[in-house]
Amino acid sequence: MWYVYVLLCLDNSLYTGISNNPQQRFKDHKNGKGGSYTRSHKPLKIVYLEKLPTKSEALKRELQIKGWSRSEKIKILELEI
């Protein structure tokens, strides 16, 4: 099982990624071992998780979400920021 996740960062920005273990990936981001974006934009919490059956589907969904503006992400994913 794969997950698309959205993180809320300390500067109020949003980061979108995929993982087959989102809780461990979040810990990696918090410890500076995640993507370069989260090294300079410290993650606070996971605000969205979506389960997908394959890595391919998760990557497609991630790209779709990354194509949205911040306001679209908040509205479409019903994020509580």
Gaussian input, Z-matrix of N, CA and C with variables (Angstrom, degrees):
# hf/3-21g

backbone

0 1
 N
 C     1     B1
 C     2     B2     1     A1
 N     3     B3     2     A2     1     D1
 C     4     B4     3     A3     2     D2
 C     5     B5     4     A4     3     D3
 N     6     B6     5     A5     4     D4
 C     7     B7     6     A6     5     D5
 C     8     B8     7     A7     6     D6
 N     9     B9     8     A8     7     D7
 C    10    B10     9     A9     8     D8
 C    11    B11    10    A10     9     D9
 N    12    B12    11    A11    10    D10
 C    13    B13    12    A12    11    D11
 C    14    B14    13    A13    12    D12
 N    15    B15    14    A14    13    D13
 C    16    B16    15    A15    14    D14
 C    17    B17    16    A16    15    D15
 N    18    B18    17    A17    16    D16
 C    19    B19    18    A18    17    D17
 C    20    B20    19    A19    18    D18
 N    21    B21    20    A20    19    D19
 C    22    B22    21    A21    20    D20
 C    23    B23    22    A22    21    D21
 N    24    B24    23    A23    22    D22
 C    25    B25    24    A24    23    D23
 C    26    B26    25    A25    24    D24
 N    27    B27    26    A26    25    D25
 C    28    B28    27    A27    26    D26
 C    29    B29    28    A28    27    D27
 N    30    B30    29    A29    28    D28
 C    31    B31    30    A30    29    D29
 C    32    B32    31    A31    30    D30
 N    33    B33    32    A32    31    D31
 C    34    B34    33    A33    32    D32
 C    35    B35    34    A34    33    D33
 N    36    B36    35    A35    34    D34
 C    37    B37    36    A36    35    D35
 C    38    B38    37    A37    36    D36
 N    39    B39    38    A38    37    D37
 C    40    B40    39    A39    38    D38
 C    41    B41    40    A40    39    D39
 N    42    B42    41    A41    40    D40
 C    43    B43    42    A42    41    D41
 C    44    B44    43    A43    42    D42
 N    45    B45    44    A44    43    D43
 C    46    B46    45    A45    44    D44
 C    47    B47    46    A46    45    D45
 N    48    B48    47    A47    46    D46
 C    49    B49    48    A48    47    D47
 C    50    B50    49    A49    48    D48
 N    51    B51    50    A50    49    D49
 C    52    B52    51    A51    50    D50
 C    53    B53    52    A52    51    D51
 N    54    B54    53    A53    52    D52
 C    55    B55    54    A54    53    D53
 C    56    B56    55    A55    54    D54
 N    57    B57    56    A56    55    D55
 C    58    B58    57    A57    56    D56
 C    59    B59    58    A58    57    D57
 N    60    B60    59    A59    58    D58
 C    61    B61    60    A60    59    D59
 C    62    B62    61    A61    60    D60
 N    63    B63    62    A62    61    D61
 C    64    B64    63    A63    62    D62
 C    65    B65    64    A64    63    D63
 N    66    B66    65    A65    64    D64
 C    67    B67    66    A66    65    D65
 C    68    B68    67    A67    66    D66
 N    69    B69    68    A68    67    D67
 C    70    B70    69    A69    68    D68
 C    71    B71    70    A70    69    D69
 N    72    B72    71    A71    70    D70
 C    73    B73    72    A72    71    D71
 C    74    B74    73    A73    72    D72
 N    75    B75    74    A74    73    D73
 C    76    B76    75    A75    74    D74
 C    77    B77    76    A76    75    D75
 N    78    B78    77    A77    76    D76
 C    79    B79    78    A78    77    D77
 C    80    B80    79    A79    78    D78
 N    81    B81    80    A80    79    D79
 C    82    B82    81    A81    80    D80
 C    83    B83    82    A82    81    D81
 N    84    B84    83    A83    82    D82
 C    85    B85    84    A84    83    D83
 C    86    B86    85    A85    84    D84
 N    87    B87    86    A86    85    D85
 C    88    B88    87    A87    86    D86
 C    89    B89    88    A88    87    D87
 N    90    B90    89    A89    88    D88
 C    91    B91    90    A90    89    D89
 C    92    B92    91    A91    90    D90
 N    93    B93    92    A92    91    D91
 C    94    B94    93    A93    92    D92
 C    95    B95    94    A94    93    D93
 N    96    B96    95    A95    94    D94
 C    97    B97    96    A96    95    D95
 C    98    B98    97    A97    96    D96
 N    99    B99    98    A98    97    D97
 C   100   B100    99    A99    98    D98
 C   101   B101   100   A100    99    D99
 N   102   B102   101   A101   100   D100
 C   103   B103   102   A102   101   D101
 C   104   B104   103   A103   102   D102
 N   105   B105   104   A104   103   D103
 C   106   B106   105   A105   104   D104
 C   107   B107   106   A106   105   D105
 N   108   B108   107   A107   106   D106
 C   109   B109   108   A108   107   D107
 C   110   B110   109   A109   108   D108
 N   111   B111   110   A110   109   D109
 C   112   B112   111   A111   110   D110
 C   113   B113   112   A112   111   D111
 N   114   B114   113   A113   112   D112
 C   115   B115   114   A114   113   D113
 C   116   B116   115   A115   114   D114
 N   117   B117   116   A116   115   D115
 C   118   B118   117   A117   116   D116
 C   119   B119   118   A118   117   D117
 N   120   B120   119   A119   118   D118
 C   121   B121   120   A120   119   D119
 C   122   B122   121   A121   120   D120
 N   123   B123   122   A122   121   D121
 C   124   B124   123   A123   122   D122
 C   125   B125   124   A124   123   D123
 N   126   B126   125   A125   124   D124
 C   127   B127   126   A126   125   D125
 C   128   B128   127   A127   126   D126
 N   129   B129   128   A128   127   D127
 C   130   B130   129   A129   128   D128
 C   131   B131   130   A130   129   D129
 N   132   B132   131   A131   130   D130
 C   133   B133   132   A132   131   D131
 C   134   B134   133   A133   132   D132
 N   135   B135   134   A134   133   D133
 C   136   B136   135   A135   134   D134
 C   137   B137   136   A136   135   D135
 N   138   B138   137   A137   136   D136
 C   139   B139   138   A138   137   D137
 C   140   B140   139   A139   138   D138
 N   141   B141   140   A140   139   D139
 C   142   B142   141   A141   140   D140
 C   143   B143   142   A142   141   D141
 N   144   B144   143   A143   142   D142
 C   145   B145   144   A144   143   D143
 C   146   B146   145   A145   144   D144
 N   147   B147   146   A146   145   D145
 C   148   B148   147   A147   146   D146
 C   149   B149   148   A148   147   D147
 N   150   B150   149   A149   148   D148
 C   151   B151   150   A150   149   D149
 C   152   B152   151   A151   150   D150
 N   153   B153   152   A152   151   D151
 C   154   B154   153   A153   152   D152
 C   155   B155   154   A154   153   D153
 N   156   B156   155   A155   154   D154
 C   157   B157   156   A156   155   D155
 C   158   B158   157   A157   156   D156
 N   159   B159   158   A158   157   D157
 C   160   B160   159   A159   158   D158
 C   161   B161   160   A160   159   D159
 N   162   B162   161   A161   160   D160
 C   163   B163   162   A162   161   D161
 C   164   B164   163   A163   162   D162
 N   165   B165   164   A164   163   D163
 C   166   B166   165   A165   164   D164
 C   167   B167   166   A166   165   D165
 N   168   B168   167   A167   166   D166
 C   169   B169   168   A168   167   D167
 C   170   B170   169   A169   168   D168
 N   171   B171   170   A170   169   D169
 C   172   B172   171   A171   170   D170
 C   173   B173   172   A172   171   D171
 N   174   B174   173   A173   172   D172
 C   175   B175   174   A174   173   D173
 C   176   B176   175   A175   174   D174
 N   177   B177   176   A176   175   D175
 C   178   B178   177   A177   176   D176
 C   179   B179   178   A178   177   D177
 N   180   B180   179   A179   178   D178
 C   181   B181   180   A180   179   D179
 C   182   B182   181   A181   180   D180
 N   183   B183   182   A182   181   D181
 C   184   B184   183   A183   182   D182
 C   185   B185   184   A184   183   D183
 N   186   B186   185   A185   184   D184
 C   187   B187   186   A186   185   D185
 C   188   B188   187   A187   186   D186
 N   189   B189   188   A188   187   D187
 C   190   B190   189   A189   188   D188
 C   191   B191   190   A190   189   D189
 N   192   B192   191   A191   190   D190
 C   193   B193   192   A192   191   D191
 C   194   B194   193   A193   192   D192
 N   195   B195   194   A194   193   D193
 C   196   B196   195   A195   194   D194
 C   197   B197   196   A196   195   D195
 N   198   B198   197   A197   196   D196
 C   199   B199   198   A198   197   D197
 C   200   B200   199   A199   198   D198
 N   201   B201   200   A200   199   D199
 C   202   B202   201   A201   200   D200
 C   203   B203   202   A202   201   D201
 N   204   B204   203   A203   202   D202
 C   205   B205   204   A204   203   D203
 C   206   B206   205   A205   204   D204
 N   207   B207   206   A206   205   D205
 C   208   B208   207   A207   206   D206
 C   209   B209   208   A208   207   D207
 N   210   B210   209   A209   208   D208
 C   211   B211   210   A210   209   D209
 C   212   B212   211   A211   210   D210
 N   213   B213   212   A212   211   D211
 C   214   B214   213   A213   212   D212
 C   215   B215   214   A214   213   D213
 N   216   B216   215   A215   214   D214
 C   217   B217   216   A216   215   D215
 C   218   B218   217   A217   216   D216
 N   219   B219   218   A218   217   D217
 C   220   B220   219   A219   218   D218
 C   221   B221   220   A220   219   D219
 N   222   B222   221   A221   220   D220
 C   223   B223   222   A222   221   D221
 C   224   B224   223   A223   222   D222
 N   225   B225   224   A224   223   D223
 C   226   B226   225   A225   224   D224
 C   227   B227   226   A226   225   D225
 N   228   B228   227   A227   226   D226
 C   229   B229   228   A228   227   D227
 C   230   B230   229   A229   228   D228
 N   231   B231   230   A230   229   D229
 C   232   B232   231   A231   230   D230
 C   233   B233   232   A232   231   D231
 N   234   B234   233   A233   232   D232
 C   235   B235   234   A234   233   D233
 C   236   B236   235   A235   234   D234
 N   237   B237   236   A236   235   D235
 C   238   B238   237   A237   236   D236
 C   239   B239   238   A238   237   D237
 N   240   B240   239   A239   238   D238
 C   241   B241   240   A240   239   D239
 C   242   B242   241   A241   240   D240

   B1=1.4492
   B2=1.5310
   B3=1.3100
   B4=1.4677
   B5=1.5203
   B6=1.3158
   B7=1.4594
   B8=1.5235
   B9=1.3284
   B10=1.4638
   B11=1.5214
   B12=1.3218
   B13=1.4585
   B14=1.5231
   B15=1.3270
   B16=1.4620
   B17=1.5179
   B18=1.3321
   B19=1.4562
   B20=1.5142
   B21=1.3099
   B22=1.4576
   B23=1.5149
   B24=1.3231
   B25=1.4609
   B26=1.5183
   B27=1.3234
   B28=1.4631
   B29=1.5268
   B30=1.3322
   B31=1.4627
   B32=1.5305
   B33=1.3439
   B34=1.4616
   B35=1.5311
   B36=1.3337
   B37=1.4611
   B38=1.5278
   B39=1.3311
   B40=1.4535
   B41=1.5219
   B42=1.3162
   B43=1.4595
   B44=1.5270
   B45=1.3271
   B46=1.4566
   B47=1.5226
   B48=1.3242
   B49=1.4558
   B50=1.5174
   B51=1.3448
   B52=1.4670
   B53=1.5237
   B54=1.3245
   B55=1.4624
   B56=1.5220
   B57=1.3270
   B58=1.4653
   B59=1.5251
   B60=1.3454
   B61=1.4654
   B62=1.5373
   B63=1.3319
   B64=1.4687
   B65=1.5258
   B66=1.3198
   B67=1.4666
   B68=1.5311
   B69=1.3394
   B70=1.4607
   B71=1.5271
   B72=1.3305
   B73=1.4695
   B74=1.5259
   B75=1.3315
   B76=1.4638
   B77=1.5332
   B78=1.3427
   B79=1.4694
   B80=1.5293
   B81=1.3372
   B82=1.4674
   B83=1.5284
   B84=1.3233
   B85=1.4709
   B86=1.5340
   B87=1.3283
   B88=1.4633
   B89=1.5252
   B90=1.3289
   B91=1.4612
   B92=1.5319
   B93=1.3415
   B94=1.4587
   B95=1.5087
   B96=1.3443
   B97=1.4572
   B98=1.5261
   B99=1.3230
   B100=1.4510
   B101=1.5097
   B102=1.3089
   B103=1.4535
   B104=1.5255
   B105=1.3088
   B106=1.4734
   B107=1.5283
   B108=1.3294
   B109=1.4665
   B110=1.5234
   B111=1.3332
   B112=1.4628
   B113=1.5323
   B114=1.3224
   B115=1.4658
   B116=1.5258
   B117=1.3359
   B118=1.4656
   B119=1.5310
   B120=1.3268
   B121=1.4664
   B122=1.5199
   B123=1.3153
   B124=1.4617
   B125=1.5291
   B126=1.3516
   B127=1.4692
   B128=1.5299
   B129=1.3401
   B130=1.4632
   B131=1.5213
   B132=1.3441
   B133=1.4634
   B134=1.5214
   B135=1.3291
   B136=1.4651
   B137=1.5239
   B138=1.3253
   B139=1.4639
   B140=1.5312
   B141=1.3350
   B142=1.4614
   B143=1.5219
   B144=1.3277
   B145=1.4618
   B146=1.5207
   B147=1.3190
   B148=1.4589
   B149=1.5228
   B150=1.3271
   B151=1.4555
   B152=1.5316
   B153=1.3408
   B154=1.4579
   B155=1.5262
   B156=1.3305
   B157=1.4677
   B158=1.5294
   B159=1.3374
   B160=1.4656
   B161=1.5236
   B162=1.3285
   B163=1.4567
   B164=1.5221
   B165=1.3177
   B166=1.4591
   B167=1.5260
   B168=1.3279
   B169=1.4680
   B170=1.5238
   B171=1.3225
   B172=1.4631
   B173=1.5339
   B174=1.3271
   B175=1.4692
   B176=1.5265
   B177=1.3158
   B178=1.4749
   B179=1.5223
   B180=1.3233
   B181=1.4706
   B182=1.5225
   B183=1.3355
   B184=1.4603
   B185=1.5264
   B186=1.3219
   B187=1.4699
   B188=1.5239
   B189=1.3289
   B190=1.4675
   B191=1.5297
   B192=1.3205
   B193=1.4698
   B194=1.5225
   B195=1.3291
   B196=1.4652
   B197=1.5251
   B198=1.3179
   B199=1.4592
   B200=1.5206
   B201=1.3123
   B202=1.4558
   B203=1.5224
   B204=1.3096
   B205=1.4679
   B206=1.5296
   B207=1.3099
   B208=1.4643
   B209=1.5232
   B210=1.3251
   B211=1.4715
   B212=1.5311
   B213=1.3276
   B214=1.4681
   B215=1.5281
   B216=1.3298
   B217=1.4643
   B218=1.5205
   B219=1.3220
   B220=1.4610
   B221=1.5227
   B222=1.3287
   B223=1.4692
   B224=1.5236
   B225=1.3317
   B226=1.4686
   B227=1.5247
   B228=1.3143
   B229=1.4724
   B230=1.5275
   B231=1.3334
   B232=1.4613
   B233=1.5347
   B234=1.3227
   B235=1.4524
   B236=1.5174
   B237=1.3064
   B238=1.4671
   B239=1.5165
   B240=1.3142
   B241=1.4670
   B242=1.5185
   A1=108.57
   A2=116.16
   A3=122.51
   A4=109.61
   A5=115.30
   A6=121.33
   A7=110.27
   A8=114.87
   A9=121.58
   A10=104.24
   A11=115.82
   A12=119.34
   A13=109.74
   A14=114.82
   A15=121.90
   A16=106.63
   A17=115.24
   A18=121.76
   A19=110.26
   A20=116.45
   A21=122.27
   A22=106.32
   A23=116.27
   A24=121.31
   A25=111.14
   A26=115.97
   A27=123.55
   A28=112.69
   A29=117.43
   A30=120.94
   A31=112.00
   A32=116.79
   A33=124.63
   A34=112.45
   A35=117.86
   A36=120.79
   A37=109.01
   A38=115.83
   A39=122.01
   A40=109.60
   A41=116.49
   A42=122.58
   A43=107.80
   A44=117.22
   A45=122.42
   A46=109.91
   A47=116.31
   A48=121.02
   A49=110.95
   A50=115.76
   A51=120.83
   A52=108.94
   A53=115.18
   A54=120.96
   A55=109.07
   A56=115.73
   A57=118.93
   A58=110.58
   A59=116.47
   A60=122.75
   A61=107.65
   A62=117.53
   A63=120.11
   A64=114.73
   A65=118.38
   A66=119.56
   A67=110.52
   A68=116.90
   A69=120.22
   A70=110.28
   A71=116.83
   A72=120.57
   A73=110.24
   A74=117.10
   A75=120.94
   A76=110.13
   A77=116.49
   A78=120.03
   A79=110.57
   A80=116.31
   A81=120.18
   A82=110.54
   A83=116.50
   A84=120.47
   A85=109.90
   A86=116.87
   A87=120.57
   A88=111.91
   A89=116.83
   A90=121.50
   A91=112.97
   A92=116.76
   A93=120.26
   A94=114.73
   A95=117.70
   A96=121.45
   A97=112.25
   A98=117.57
   A99=121.54
   A100=110.21
   A101=116.28
   A102=121.25
   A103=112.07
   A104=115.69
   A105=119.86
   A106=111.83
   A107=117.23
   A108=120.24
   A109=110.94
   A110=116.45
   A111=119.34
   A112=112.81
   A113=117.68
   A114=119.36
   A115=110.00
   A116=116.47
   A117=120.09
   A118=112.98
   A119=117.72
   A120=123.67
   A121=106.67
   A122=116.69
   A123=122.05
   A124=112.02
   A125=116.81
   A126=119.84
   A127=111.88
   A128=115.29
   A129=121.45
   A130=112.15
   A131=115.26
   A132=118.67
   A133=110.50
   A134=114.25
   A135=121.26
   A136=106.80
   A137=116.55
   A138=119.61
   A139=112.14
   A140=116.73
   A141=119.79
   A142=109.89
   A143=116.40
   A144=123.67
   A145=108.39
   A146=116.08
   A147=121.17
   A148=107.98
   A149=116.33
   A150=122.34
   A151=109.70
   A152=115.69
   A153=121.73
   A154=109.25
   A155=117.84
   A156=119.67
   A157=115.78
   A158=118.24
   A159=119.70
   A160=111.05
   A161=115.29
   A162=120.51
   A163=110.56
   A164=117.09
   A165=121.56
   A166=111.21
   A167=116.44
   A168=120.10
   A169=110.80
   A170=116.69
   A171=120.32
   A172=110.62
   A173=117.13
   A174=120.49
   A175=111.52
   A176=117.24
   A177=121.21
   A178=110.63
   A179=115.93
   A180=120.00
   A181=110.34
   A182=117.53
   A183=121.20
   A184=110.49
   A185=116.82
   A186=120.38
   A187=111.70
   A188=115.77
   A189=119.45
   A190=110.38
   A191=116.50
   A192=120.97
   A193=110.75
   A194=117.54
   A195=120.58
   A196=112.06
   A197=117.13
   A198=121.31
   A199=113.69
   A200=116.94
   A201=121.15
   A202=110.54
   A203=115.08
   A204=120.16
   A205=108.84
   A206=116.12
   A207=121.16
   A208=111.10
   A209=116.03
   A210=119.24
   A211=111.30
   A212=117.39
   A213=119.82
   A214=110.51
   A215=117.32
   A216=120.16
   A217=110.41
   A218=116.58
   A219=120.50
   A220=110.90
   A221=116.73
   A222=120.82
   A223=111.89
   A224=117.24
   A225=121.18
   A226=111.83
   A227=117.27
   A228=121.03
   A229=111.74
   A230=116.41
   A231=122.54
   A232=111.28
   A233=115.21
   A234=120.82
   A235=110.91
   A236=115.62
   A237=120.93
   A238=107.18
   A239=115.02
   A240=121.74
   A241=109.32
   D1=138.99
   D2=178.81
   D3=-119.51
   D4=156.65
   D5=-177.75
   D6=-132.12
   D7=142.29
   D8=165.54
   D9=-99.21
   D10=134.22
   D11=179.97
   D12=-130.44
   D13=152.97
   D14=174.39
   D15=-124.70
   D16=128.17
   D17=178.44
   D18=-104.93
   D19=141.95
   D20=169.09
   D21=-94.05
   D22=127.10
   D23=-178.37
   D24=-101.13
   D25=164.50
   D26=-176.12
   D27=-55.64
   D28=-34.19
   D29=-179.99
   D30=-86.33
   D31=11.91
   D32=178.37
   D33=75.19
   D34=12.18
   D35=175.80
   D36=-84.24
   D37=166.68
   D38=179.33
   D39=-116.60
   D40=139.45
   D41=177.91
   D42=-123.26
   D43=132.00
   D44=-179.84
   D45=-114.73
   D46=135.00
   D47=178.69
   D48=-152.27
   D49=-178.49
   D50=176.23
   D51=-129.60
   D52=156.88
   D53=177.41
   D54=-166.73
   D55=155.93
   D56=171.05
   D57=-94.15
   D58=-1.52
   D59=175.69
   D60=-145.62
   D61=79.64
   D62=-172.58
   D63=-63.32
   D64=-30.99
   D65=179.76
   D66=-67.71
   D67=-42.37
   D68=177.50
   D69=-67.93
   D70=-38.70
   D71=179.51
   D72=-63.54
   D73=-39.35
   D74=176.94
   D75=-61.02
   D76=-44.01
   D77=177.06
   D78=-60.22
   D79=-40.91
   D80=177.66
   D81=-60.43
   D82=-45.43
   D83=178.57
   D84=-59.76
   D85=-45.88
   D86=-178.54
   D87=-63.23
   D88=-30.82
   D89=-178.36
   D90=-92.28
   D91=11.85
   D92=176.77
   D93=78.10
   D94=13.47
   D95=-178.58
   D96=-105.68
   D97=4.89
   D98=178.56
   D99=-87.75
   D100=-151.25
   D101=179.18
   D102=-66.65
   D103=161.13
   D104=-178.85
   D105=-62.97
   D106=-31.01
   D107=178.99
   D108=-59.40
   D109=-45.11
   D110=-176.08
   D111=-77.64
   D112=-8.93
   D113=172.88
   D114=-72.69
   D115=-33.19
   D116=-179.61
   D117=-102.35
   D118=-10.19
   D119=176.89
   D120=-126.81
   D121=88.03
   D122=-171.82
   D123=-59.37
   D124=126.08
   D125=-179.84
   D126=-75.40
   D127=140.74
   D128=178.37
   D129=-100.24
   D130=-47.03
   D131=-176.30
   D132=-162.49
   D133=161.72
   D134=172.98
   D135=-83.52
   D136=123.65
   D137=-179.44
   D138=-107.60
   D139=-8.14
   D140=179.52
   D141=-155.29
   D142=135.56
   D143=173.83
   D144=-135.50
   D145=133.71
   D146=176.42
   D147=-133.40
   D148=124.46
   D149=-178.18
   D150=-86.66
   D151=133.66
   D152=177.76
   D153=-133.07
   D154=148.29
   D155=-173.17
   D156=-72.81
   D157=-26.78
   D158=-177.03
   D159=-133.47
   D160=158.41
   D161=176.96
   D162=-62.50
   D163=-38.36
   D164=179.49
   D165=-59.20
   D166=-45.67
   D167=179.54
   D168=-66.57
   D169=-37.24
   D170=178.49
   D171=-64.73
   D172=-42.43
   D173=178.23
   D174=-62.83
   D175=-40.80
   D176=178.59
   D177=-63.78
   D178=-43.77
   D179=-179.87
   D180=-67.17
   D181=-39.98
   D182=177.39
   D183=-58.14
   D184=-47.02
   D185=179.02
   D186=-61.21
   D187=-39.79
   D188=178.16
   D189=-61.06
   D190=-48.96
   D191=-178.36
   D192=-64.70
   D193=-41.22
   D194=179.67
   D195=-63.58
   D196=-22.52
   D197=178.50
   D198=-78.29
   D199=-10.82
   D200=-179.02
   D201=-87.53
   D202=152.92
   D203=172.90
   D204=-72.39
   D205=166.87
   D206=177.81
   D207=-56.31
   D208=-46.32
   D209=-178.20
   D210=-65.64
   D211=-34.99
   D212=176.60
   D213=-66.36
   D214=-41.57
   D215=178.09
   D216=-59.43
   D217=-46.68
   D218=-178.67
   D219=-62.13
   D220=-43.20
   D221=-177.73
   D222=-72.75
   D223=-52.90
   D224=-174.22
   D225=-67.27
   D226=-41.59
   D227=-178.15
   D228=-88.22
   D229=-2.76
   D230=179.63
   D231=55.49
   D232=48.69
   D233=-178.94
   D234=-75.79
   D235=141.53
   D236=174.43
   D237=-104.64
   D238=99.02
   D239=-176.51
   D240=-100.17

